[in-house]
Amino acid sequence: MKSRAAIALVTGALALGAVVVPVAHAEDRSVRPVAADPADDLKITDFTVRGGKETVVGLQAKYVEATFTAEHPGGLAFVTGHLWRGTNYVEADRMLLMYLPEESDPGNCARVTWTKVKCVVKILANPNEREARYDLDDANAGKWNLVLSATDNGELSAGSLPNYTTHSVKRAARLSADATPEPVRRGANLTVKGALSRVSWDKQWYAGFAADQVKLQFKKRGGTWQTVKTVAADSRGRVKATVKASSDGHYRFTYGGSTTTGGAKSPADFVDVR
């Protein structure tokens, strides 16, 4: 379940037209002041999201994990991150929030020096979120913008980077494959049928869909996968390919995905050729 702390951080920031700016306590006023535009001095290095892989979400929630090093001459306490879609961050239509387990400071960054921290940001991509604005829906599959927001050691804003990078959050797909007849005579026709479907975050089920470039692949015993035919899935996701049986081996279908849908591979079906 998403922490209420994450929601409070973002909604409060939006109301101010800024991002994650905790209120400073009176005893913290002695901390060095931040620049007029502190984001100019915020430096992010060694950044990666999920090791460079896209995020593919089915019916269950999944975390989008980003790791990076942040530096700011005014000092840093922590850096938070969220994914958003829309015209701009302040007026974002959809947001995926950083997960915070407690009603406290994130605690997601390890201090290296006064001015440098190493951070891990975990953003929750949830197709079952109670609040619509933070929910994954079918229309918003694809690229999201990533915002990073820094807080200094005096609990003041150390800058926000609303368009630091983009990250793809896609709908999961499934594929099946069944070869007939089995066994089959050498040189005879072998037909492989399958079904391509993808998740609907809105309806919470998988449904067939049309797609080009569904590949039938074959692998001999001890060999590697080779594409033997490329076909299309019809509007109901049905796939069919016919080839000549030549030797024993496994057949499978693969789908490379699209800008909004993740790739899929069917389980392999072994065929005995006699």
Salt bridges, closest charged atoms under 4 A:
GLU54 OE1 - LYS170 NZ 2.79
GLU65 OE1 - LYS122 NZ 3.98
GLU129 OE1 - LYS2 NZ 3.13
ASP137 OD2 - ARG94 NH2 2.98
ASP138 OD1 - ARG171 NE 3.82
GLU155 OE1 - HIS25 NE2 3.59
ASP234 OD2 - ARG238 NE 2.73
ASP272 OD2 - ARG274 NE 2.92
